[in-house]
Structures are given as structure tokens and as C-alpha cells.
Amino acid sequence: MEIVESMKKVIQEMIVPELDMIRAENAEIKATLVVTNKRLDDINLHLADQSRRIDETNKRIDAINNSLNDRIDETNNRIDGIRDSLSARIDETNKRLDRLYEVIVRREEHQDLRIKVITLEHDIAEIKAKLAA
């Protein structure tokens, strides 16, 4: 049994230090894993906070976008109203110009008729003078 005991002792002397070293390394790995998990938790919290902020910013952007769309629609409606008003005024002005043109043409025709009447009166006066002579 002495051989078994001595073999056991030799194996323990060789393996036990390595087991202790493995245990120490395992403890370091566990400590590193705890620190890494803590950092991951912190990063996850940070990402969740950033996600919440992004969501809030998106809501604000959506609200501004809706407000701008409403203002654009209102402005377009005002522009349409002004365009309709201007079109009506232009149509009215065109009618007045057409009427003015008609009046001007009539005045020219009136002037032509006046000249013809004067010419006819002159011709009648000549005819009367010839008949009287």
C-alpha cells in the first residue's frame, strides 16, 4: 500500500497545485463575467434611455410635421381664395374693358355719322341753292 500512498501523494502534489490554479483562474473569470454583465446591464439601461429619448423626439417631430402640414394647408387655402378673388377681379376688369371698347367704337361711329350728316346738310344746301336759282 505504500506504493499506492506514494503514487497518491505524487499525483496530489502534481494535480492539486494545478487545480488550485484552475480554481483561481475560474474565480477571475467569474469576477470578469460579473463586471462584464454589469457593463452590459449599464449599456442596456443606456440604450433603453436613448430609445425613450428617440421616441420622444419622434413624437415632437411628428407634432411639428402635423403643425406644418396644417399651416401649409391653411396657406394653400388662402392662396386659392386670393387666386379666386383675383380671377373674379380680372374678369370684371375685362368686362369693363370690353364695355369701354364698345363705347369707344360707338363714339367713332358717332363721329363718322356726324361727318356724314354735315356732308348731307351741305349737299342739301347746295341742292336748295340750285333749285332756288
Order of alpha helices (4+ residues) and beta strands (2+ residues): alpha
